[in-house]
């Protein structure tokens, strides 16, 4: 019995020692992108349904990390901070909310629902991060967008978008707010362009 007790004590001590050398978990704060607050459009909604497809993105952006380019061609992330979703999904959901609030289209959905739609909005997300240039910081979103006819797969219109929101405060909460403001600006530009381009395609 004494030997069994001794072995039990030694086993417990070894386990405690192993636990003490395990790395401590980094505390993480999870952020939501501020929701858009768009007023309903004064124009009648187009009789079209639109699918906003999750933007394609580089491996570095396919993450819930909040990204930053401190200099040159390097890209890092803010320590201890995460988005609620990977960057492309985060932006997609922001755009869907903005388009729905505006009401310029009969309906707006994503590929998640796989609904039949009249037009698809595809895009490539090039930047979604804080960018430092010449000592100044900005929240930058860069997107290449295409409107596509899902039946013929014809590209109806395409355009490059780049939004830069200056940052006076580079703490993470201020960066989150800056990216939210940049996402609002991008959503407005995409809305106006999409409506005009699809109106013109109907008239042809």
C-alpha positions, 0 to 999 in steps of 0.5 A: 500500500505504501508503494502504491501511495508513493507512486500515486504522489509521484504521478500527481507531481509529474502531471503538475510539473507538465501543466506548469510548462504548457504555454499560457493561452493568449487572451483574445478580444473578438470584434464585430464590424460595425453594422451599416445604417443605410436609409431606404432608397428613394428610387423604386427597387429594380425588379431583380434579385442579386446574389452577393458571393463571398469575395475571393481572397489571398490566404493571408486574408482568409482568416478572422485576424485583424490585419495590418501592413506596417511597412513595405510588403509585410502583412501582420495581424493585431495581437489578441484581436479577432473578427467574429468571422474571416475577413471575406465573410465579414465583408460579405455580410456587411454588404448584404445588410447595406444592400437590403437596407437600401432596397434597390433590388427586389431581393438580396441573398448569398451563395449560402442560400443557393436561391435563383437570382438574376445577377451575381456579384463576384469579387476579389478582396485585395486589401482589408487592413490598416495600411501605414504610409509615410507615418500615416495610417488608414483603413483600406479596402480594395476590391475588384467586382464583377456583375455576372449573368448566372445563365450565360455567365457573361460579365455584365460590368466590372470595376475596381474599388479602393476606399481609404479611411484615414485613422487618427487613432491606431488602437484596435477599437479605432481601427475596427471603427475605421474599417467599418466606415470604409466598408460603408463607403465601399457598400455605397459605391457598390450599390450605386454602380450595381444599380446603374450597371444592371439598369443599363444591361436591361435596356440593351 
